[in-house]
């Protein structure tokens, strides 16, 4: 136990920074690092052979982050498919909607960090103001302002 703690725990901040860089979300980065440490702990008997813990940990973490990003994108597309089926949108209109969703997600990624973070939580994870406030540590008023500004920016860029 002490070996694990002494070898792996000093890199927690470095792992977090790497995860945050990839995921652009404080909560997702924290979850990814926690998942990394769970995987490391589960395979602790095999970690004695690891010569460069940082490189090994970052490699595992990168794969965890990529999986999270893929799941996020799949959820967004599944949400669109559900809406299309429920509203009876034709396949042609569905393709146009998917293209629009792709453009919207790209523009959300281009927003300033905080605006992007709250919009992703609202759009991709379907969270309300209160939940976003709890997750980000921002006040509900600040969350509402960020979303309002982000929506205006998106409307201008996408000319919706």
C-alpha positions as a LaTeX table, in Angstrom:
\begin{tabular}{lrrr}
\hline
Residue & $x$ (\AA) & $y$ (\AA) & $z$ (\AA) \\
\hline
Unk1 & 0.00 & 0.00 & 0.00 \\
Unk2 & 2.77 & 2.44 & 0.93 \\
Unk3 & 4.68 & 1.57 & $-2.23$ \\
Unk4 & 1.62 & 2.35 & $-4.33$ \\
Unk5 & 1.05 & 5.62 & $-2.49$ \\
Unk6 & 4.71 & 6.65 & $-2.69$ \\
Unk7 & 5.10 & 5.82 & $-6.38$ \\
Unk8 & 1.75 & 6.88 & $-7.90$ \\
Unk9 & 0.19 & 9.56 & $-5.72$ \\
Unk10 & 2.85 & 12.24 & $-6.32$ \\
Unk11 & 1.72 & 12.35 & $-9.97$ \\
Unk12 & $-1.95$ & 13.09 & $-9.22$ \\
Unk13 & $-1.68$ & 16.80 & $-10.13$ \\
Unk14 & 0.18 & 16.02 & $-13.34$ \\
Unk15 & $-2.43$ & 13.43 & $-14.31$ \\
Unk16 & $-5.22$ & 15.89 & $-13.53$ \\
Unk17 & $-3.67$ & 18.62 & $-15.70$ \\
Unk18 & $-3.28$ & 16.19 & $-18.60$ \\
Unk19 & $-6.89$ & 15.01 & $-18.25$ \\
Unk20 & $-8.17$ & 18.59 & $-18.03$ \\
Unk21 & $-6.24$ & 19.50 & $-21.17$ \\
Unk22 & $-7.91$ & 16.64 & $-23.07$ \\
Unk23 & $-11.42$ & 16.85 & $-21.61$ \\
Unk24 & $-11.70$ & 20.59 & $-20.96$ \\
Unk25 & $-13.90$ & 19.97 & $-17.94$ \\
Unk26 & $-12.91$ & 20.01 & $-14.29$ \\
Unk27 & $-15.42$ & 17.34 & $-13.30$ \\
Unk28 & $-14.59$ & 15.05 & $-16.23$ \\
Unk29 & $-10.86$ & 15.42 & $-15.52$ \\
Unk30 & $-11.36$ & 14.53 & $-11.87$ \\
Unk31 & $-13.46$ & 11.52 & $-12.84$ \\
Unk32 & $-10.86$ & 10.38 & $-15.38$ \\
Unk33 & $-8.04$ & 10.60 & $-12.82$ \\
Unk34 & $-10.13$ & 8.71 & $-10.31$ \\
Unk35 & $-10.80$ & 6.01 & $-12.93$ \\
Unk36 & $-7.04$ & 5.89 & $-13.64$ \\
Unk37 & $-6.22$ & 5.31 & $-9.98$ \\
Unk38 & $-8.88$ & 2.60 & $-9.74$ \\
Unk39 & $-7.31$ & 0.81 & $-12.71$ \\
Unk40 & $-3.84$ & 1.23 & $-11.27$ \\
Unk41 & $-4.97$ & $-0.08$ & $-7.89$ \\
Unk42 & $-6.71$ & $-3.07$ & $-9.47$ \\
Unk43 & $-3.48$ & $-4.00$ & $-11.29$ \\
Unk44 & $-1.07$ & $-3.01$ & $-8.51$ \\
Unk45 & 0.56 & $-6.45$ & $-8.41$ \\
Unk46 & 1.75 & $-5.98$ & $-12.02$ \\
Unk47 & 2.94 & $-2.39$ & $-11.54$ \\
Unk48 & 6.24 & $-3.44$ & $-9.99$ \\
Unk49 & 7.65 & $-3.94$ & $-13.50$ \\
Unk50 & 6.73 & $-0.40$ & $-14.62$ \\
Unk51 & 9.95 & 1.59 & $-15.01$ \\
Unk52 & 8.44 & 5.00 & $-15.82$ \\
Unk53 & 5.26 & 5.47 & $-13.79$ \\
Unk54 & 4.50 & 8.90 & $-15.30$ \\
Unk55 & 4.62 & 7.66 & $-18.89$ \\
Unk56 & 2.62 & 4.55 & $-18.04$ \\
Unk57 & 0.01 & 6.53 & $-16.13$ \\
Unk58 & $-0.31$ & 9.18 & $-18.84$ \\
Unk59 & $-0.74$ & 6.49 & $-21.48$ \\
Unk60 & $-3.56$ & 4.86 & $-19.51$ \\
Unk61 & $-5.09$ & 8.25 & $-18.78$ \\
Unk62 & $-5.03$ & 9.26 & $-22.45$ \\
Unk63 & $-7.00$ & 6.13 & $-23.33$ \\
Unk64 & $-9.50$ & 6.79 & $-20.54$ \\
Unk65 & $-9.99$ & 10.36 & $-21.80$ \\
Unk66 & $-10.44$ & 9.23 & $-25.40$ \\
Unk67 & $-13.11$ & 6.76 & $-24.27$ \\
Unk68 & $-14.91$ & 9.53 & $-22.37$ \\
Unk69 & $-14.84$ & 11.84 & $-25.39$ \\
Unk70 & $-16.22$ & 9.09 & $-27.64$ \\
Unk71 & $-19.02$ & 8.31 & $-25.18$ \\
Unk72 & $-19.88$ & 12.02 & $-25.00$ \\
Unk73 & $-20.14$ & 12.24 & $-28.80$ \\
Unk74 & $-22.19$ & 9.03 & $-29.00$ \\
Unk75 & $-24.63$ & 10.40 & $-26.39$ \\
Unk76 & $-25.05$ & 13.59 & $-28.42$ \\
Unk77 & $-25.81$ & 11.66 & $-31.61$ \\
Unk78 & $-28.13$ & 9.25 & $-29.80$ \\
Unk79 & $-30.04$ & 12.20 & $-28.36$ \\
Unk80 & $-30.47$ & 13.62 & $-31.85$ \\
Unk81 & $-31.65$ & 10.24 & $-33.18$ \\
Unk82 & $-34.25$ & 9.98 & $-30.41$ \\
Unk83 & $-35.53$ & 13.49 & $-31.15$ \\
Unk84 & $-35.71$ & 12.73 & $-34.90$ \\
Unk85 & $-37.70$ & 9.53 & $-34.33$ \\
Unk86 & $-40.04$ & 11.19 & $-31.84$ \\
Unk87 & $-40.77$ & 14.10 & $-34.16$ \\
Unk88 & $-40.89$ & 12.03 & $-37.36$ \\
Unk89 & $-38.07$ & 13.89 & $-39.11$ \\
Unk90 & $-37.15$ & 12.36 & $-42.48$ \\
Unk91 & $-33.71$ & 10.76 & $-43.02$ \\
Unk92 & $-32.70$ & 13.66 & $-45.32$ \\
Unk93 & $-33.65$ & 16.19 & $-42.70$ \\
Unk94 & $-31.91$ & 13.98 & $-40.15$ \\
Unk95 & $-28.62$ & 14.23 & $-42.07$ \\
Unk96 & $-28.95$ & 17.98 & $-42.18$ \\
Unk97 & $-29.66$ & 17.98 & $-38.44$ \\
Unk98 & $-26.58$ & 15.83 & $-37.78$ \\
Unk99 & $-24.45$ & 18.22 & $-39.82$ \\
Unk100 & $-25.88$ & 21.12 & $-37.85$ \\
Unk101 & $-25.18$ & 19.29 & $-34.57$ \\
Unk102 & $-21.59$ & 18.74 & $-35.67$ \\
Unk103 & $-21.22$ & 22.46 & $-36.46$ \\
Unk104 & $-22.79$ & 23.40 & $-33.13$ \\
Unk105 & $-20.43$ & 21.11 & $-31.19$ \\
Unk106 & $-17.44$ & 22.54 & $-33.06$ \\
Unk107 & $-18.53$ & 26.09 & $-32.23$ \\
Unk108 & $-19.13$ & 25.14 & $-28.59$ \\
Unk109 & $-15.52$ & 23.90 & $-28.49$ \\
Unk110 & $-14.37$ & 27.31 & $-29.76$ \\
Unk111 & $-16.15$ & 29.24 & $-26.99$ \\
Unk112 & $-14.15$ & 30.54 & $-24.02$ \\
Unk113 & $-13.42$ & 27.77 & $-21.51$ \\
Unk114 & $-16.15$ & 28.48 & $-18.95$ \\
Unk115 & $-18.84$ & 29.07 & $-21.58$ \\
Unk116 & $-17.82$ & 25.89 & $-23.38$ \\
Unk117 & $-17.86$ & 23.90 & $-20.15$ \\
Unk118 & $-21.36$ & 24.98 & $-19.08$ \\
Unk119 & $-22.79$ & 24.58 & $-22.60$ \\
Unk120 & $-21.39$ & 21.03 & $-22.84$ \\
Unk121 & $-22.91$ & 20.18 & $-19.47$ \\
Unk122 & $-26.26$ & 21.58 & $-20.58$ \\
Unk123 & $-26.31$ & 20.19 & $-24.13$ \\
Unk124 & $-24.44$ & 16.90 & $-23.87$ \\
Unk125 & $-25.26$ & 15.86 & $-20.33$ \\
Unk126 & $-28.70$ & 17.50 & $-20.20$ \\
Unk127 & $-28.05$ & 19.15 & $-16.84$ \\
Unk128 & $-30.05$ & 22.05 & $-15.44$ \\
Unk129 & $-28.68$ & 25.28 & $-14.00$ \\
Unk130 & $-28.62$ & 23.94 & $-10.45$ \\
Unk131 & $-26.73$ & 20.77 & $-11.39$ \\
Unk132 & $-24.25$ & 22.73 & $-13.52$ \\
Unk133 & $-23.75$ & 25.12 & $-10.62$ \\
Unk134 & $-22.98$ & 22.24 & $-8.26$ \\
Unk135 & $-20.60$ & 20.58 & $-10.71$ \\
Unk136 & $-18.64$ & 23.68 & $-11.63$ \\
Unk137 & $-18.75$ & 25.50 & $-8.31$ \\
Unk138 & $-20.19$ & 28.58 & $-10.03$ \\
Unk139 & $-23.30$ & 30.37 & $-8.78$ \\
Unk140 & $-26.54$ & 29.69 & $-10.66$ \\
Unk141 & $-26.65$ & 33.33 & $-11.74$ \\
Unk142 & $-23.15$ & 33.05 & $-13.20$ \\
Unk143 & $-24.12$ & 29.82 & $-14.99$ \\
Unk144 & $-27.20$ & 31.53 & $-16.49$ \\
Unk145 & $-25.09$ & 34.48 & $-17.67$ \\
Unk146 & $-22.46$ & 32.20 & $-19.24$ \\
Unk147 & $-25.13$ & 30.16 & $-21.05$ \\
Unk148 & $-26.90$ & 33.30 & $-22.25$ \\
Unk149 & $-23.66$ & 34.74 & $-23.65$ \\
Unk150 & $-22.73$ & 31.40 & $-25.20$ \\
Unk151 & $-26.15$ & 31.08 & $-26.87$ \\
Unk152 & $-25.90$ & 34.58 & $-28.34$ \\
Unk153 & $-22.41$ & 33.83 & $-29.65$ \\
Unk154 & $-23.55$ & 30.53 & $-31.16$ \\
Unk155 & $-26.56$ & 32.18 & $-32.80$ \\
Unk156 & $-24.30$ & 34.79 & $-34.40$ \\
Unk157 & $-21.72$ & 32.26 & $-35.59$ \\
Unk158 & $-24.28$ & 29.76 & $-36.87$ \\
Unk159 & $-26.86$ & 32.35 & $-37.97$ \\
Unk160 & $-29.72$ & 30.36 & $-36.46$ \\
\hline
\end{tabular}
